[in-house]
Amino acid sequence: MIHGGVQNSEGLIGCPDCDLLILKTHPVKGFSLACPRCGAQILRLKTDSMDRTLAFSLSGLFLFFPACFLPLLNFSVLGFSGRCTMVKAVIQMFSSGYWWMGFLVLFCSILAPFLVLTILFAISFSVRAGKNKRFVVKALKMYHHLSEWAMLDVYLIGILVSLIKMRDYGEVISGLGLYSFIGLLAMVIFSMICFDIQKAWDVMEKKP
Amino acid sequence: MTRNAVTLKKAGFALCLTCNKIIDVKNAPPVGPRRCTRCGSRVESRIASSVSHTWALVLTGFFLLIPANICPITQVVRFGSGSPDTIMSGILGLIRSGMFPIAAIIFVASIVVPIFKLAGLAFLLLCVRFQWTFSPVHCTRIYRFIGLIGKWSMLDLFMIAILAALVDMGAVSSVVPGPGATAFASVVVVTLFASLSFDPRLIWDLEEAPHGRKS
């Protein structure tokens, strides 16, 4: 904690939750720096951040299309059968007239995760290559606003609950899409955990 | 100790909430709002009119909860006859058929989470309004928890979308969303924006202000 007058912001960091001015210290690997007043996590060292983000986001993008278009669940009862893909779940909402809900499901389950993966891939690629500074700044800002809207973890619980619920009415079998989806979810989570956004911002400031 | 803490505001700085850069705000910018020198986002010491925006969204959320819970959220058609279900009747139906864990998950995601979020934000806003200095550390924890659980109320909407796509056999058996789903989707969006528009630093400003005086 700092007492007395402060002239310039060199070597200082601010807590976004309680506005405390903190002297910058370098955290030890594996530990994170928390705000001494409110306990917010402020800094955390991440090893090989950009390389790992690049790897995870690229794998995520490969899994994205099978997860979207292959059936997550197959359902059959009395000789009738149905299947559910992520894209069909959205189309069904739009075609039954619930466009607002359809848009929300489209955005949170398909658009936001896809954009998050694409942005993380583009940022980690450009930071490594050291090019396209203006583009990276734009992408980082977009990531900041979008990352909250990617809700694949909630979607997975939704799939599992539907699976258990429909077992009483007929036969439900998980499809190939479900396995791709679980892989996609893992890749989105891993690439977001590995991504060191503060490091990306610092790199952007240093490079002219 | 907390009362003498040096905040960015006291030192004449402001934090860019997009890229966490400390910006010097001692001198007013020549034109327009102050921008971050690193990312170009708008920088303010406190989010402008955070309290009134959050109040507006929280109240909207409370009003939308009424149609979301009264109107049917799904309609299950079986052999030509449909039975509409509200959120609560759906949960009761699950309990009746013995699926307690699922009933509990849906109860928490669609009823507890939205109400907790709205009540929690309303409580924080009241703290700021009436200068209740009720443990700022705990208030900040409540705020972080609200942000953490926010997206889980989407669970019911995802389930409806999945079931509608899965069970689509016309008159034999199908699941169709109901008007309550639109209201509930709006509740989710409004509460997510409400927790984004609240500025937790306002809670800590109460620590600095002496009691009984409006700052």
Interface residues (C-beta under 8 A of the other chain):
Chain A: M1 I2 H3 G4 G5 V6 N8 S9 L12 I13 G14 C15 P16 D17 C18 D19 L20 L21 R37 C38 G39 A40 L72 L73 F75 V77 L78 F80 G82 R83 C84 T85 K88 A89 V90 I91 Q92 M93 S96 Y98 W100 M101 G102 L104 V105 C108 S109 V137 L140 K141 H144 E148 M151 V154 Y155 I157 G158 I159 V161 S162 I164 K165 M166 D168 Y169 Q198 W201 M204 E205
Chain B: M1 T2 N4 A5 V6 T7 L8 K9 A11 G12 F13 L15 L17 T18 C19 N20 K21 I22 I23 D24 R38 C39 G40 S41 L94 S97 M99 I102 I105 I106 P136 V137 T140 R141 Y143 R144 K151 W152 M154 L155 L157 F158 M159 I160 A161 I162 L163 A164 A165 L166 V167 D168 M169 V172 S173 V176 P177 A181 T182 A185 S186 V188 V189 L192 L196 P200 R201 I203 W204 D205
